[in-house]
């Protein structure tokens, strides 16, 4: 008896691991930060830099 590797599966439907143009565009749109996300990140970054400057004094 020989040991065989199981056939690779992409997902339950057999295609869910394949990236289509539609899936790629959806992922791009969903992952884009909103203006509020950018503003929140800028506030956090400014606070981190402020704390960093205080600890170096």
C-alpha positions as CSV (number, residue, x, y, z in Angstrom):
1,X,0.0,0.0,0.0
2,X,1.3,3.5,-0.8
3,X,0.5,6.6,1.0
4,X,-1.0,9.3,-1.2
5,X,-1.5,12.9,-0.5
6,X,-5.1,13.9,-0.3
7,X,-6.4,16.0,-3.2
8,X,-6.0,19.7,-2.3
9,X,-9.3,21.4,-1.6
10,X,-10.0,25.0,-2.1
11,X,-13.2,25.2,0.0
12,X,-16.5,23.5,0.5
13,X,-17.7,24.6,-2.9
14,X,-14.3,23.8,-4.6
15,X,-13.7,27.3,-5.8
16,X,-13.9,29.6,-2.7
17,X,-10.1,29.8,-2.6
18,X,-9.9,31.1,-6.2
19,X,-9.7,34.9,-6.5
20,X,-11.9,36.3,-9.2
21,X,-11.9,39.9,-10.4
22,X,-15.2,40.5,-8.5
23,X,-13.7,39.1,-5.3
24,X,-10.5,41.1,-5.7
25,X,-12.5,44.3,-6.2
26,X,-14.7,43.6,-3.2
27,X,-11.7,42.9,-1.0
28,X,-10.1,46.1,-2.1
29,X,-13.2,48.2,-1.4
30,X,-13.8,46.6,2.0
31,X,-10.2,47.1,3.1
32,X,-9.9,50.8,2.2
33,X,-9.7,53.0,5.3
34,X,-12.5,55.6,5.7
35,X,-11.7,59.3,6.3
36,X,-12.6,58.7,9.9
37,X,-10.2,55.7,10.1
38,X,-7.4,58.0,8.8
39,X,-8.3,60.8,11.3
40,X,-8.3,58.3,14.2
41,X,-5.0,56.9,13.2
42,X,-3.5,60.4,12.9
43,X,-4.7,61.2,16.5
44,X,-3.2,58.0,17.9
45,X,0.1,58.5,16.1
46,X,0.3,62.1,17.4
47,X,-0.3,60.8,20.9
48,X,2.3,58.1,20.6
49,X,4.9,60.6,19.4
50,X,4.0,63.0,22.2
51,X,4.5,60.3,24.8
52,X,7.7,59.2,23.2
53,X,9.1,62.8,23.4
54,X,8.1,63.0,27.1
55,X,9.9,59.8,28.0
56,X,13.1,60.9,26.2
57,X,13.5,64.1,28.2
